[in-house]
Amino acid sequence: MNNNRFEFRPNQLRRAGVRLMQAAVLALVVALAMPARAADERAVKTKVAPTYPEIAKRMRVSGVVRLAVTVDPEGKVTGVKPISGNGMLSVAAEDAVRRWRFEPSAGASTVEVSLSFSL
């Protein structure tokens, strides 16, 4: 007797569960691959290049410094916080980024900036 009901067998339920888990994992991977601050990205109007610290040059220190930069609605940098990178290079990167200007926006935002130092 067919009452237009769906009847699932254990194998069908298992396959449906596996497909659902695969879709959830794929959605998670895609979400993690996207930039976390895509909505907060702002164009830079004026950049100031960092001055390579003399002691870092002599010690042949190089690398990338990542900073979290807080920008007000007018585009002025109001805060800079190091995320990663060498301490000697971080100070120079922070000093330079504090003088950057961003495009105006509706509100304040936090932007991640990476500066590369190489000899």
Rosetta blueprint (number, residue, H / E / L):
1 M L
2 N L
3 N L
4 N L
5 R L
6 F L
7 E L
8 F L
9 R L
10 P H
11 N H
12 Q H
13 L H
14 R H
15 R H
16 A H
17 G H
18 V H
19 R H
20 L H
21 M H
22 Q H
23 A H
24 A H
25 V H
26 L H
27 A H
28 L H
29 V H
30 V H
31 A H
32 L H
33 A H
34 M L
35 P L
36 A L
37 R L
38 A H
39 A H
40 D H
41 E L
42 R L
43 A L
44 V E
45 K E
46 T E
47 K L
48 V L
49 A L
50 P L
51 T L
52 Y L
53 P L
54 E H
55 I H
56 A H
57 K H
58 R H
59 M L
60 R L
61 V L
62 S L
63 G E
64 V E
65 V E
66 R E
67 L E
68 A E
69 V E
70 T E
71 V E
72 D L
73 P L
74 E L
75 G L
76 K E
77 V E
78 T E
79 G E
80 V E
81 K E
82 P E
83 I E
84 S E
85 G L
86 N L
87 G H
88 M H
89 L H
90 S H
91 V H
92 A H
93 A H
94 E H
95 D H
96 A H
97 V H
98 R L
99 R L
100 W L
101 R E
102 F E
103 E L
104 P L
105 S L
106 A L
107 G L
108 A L
109 S E
110 T E
111 V E
112 E E
113 V E
114 S E
115 L E
116 S E
117 F E
118 S L
119 L L
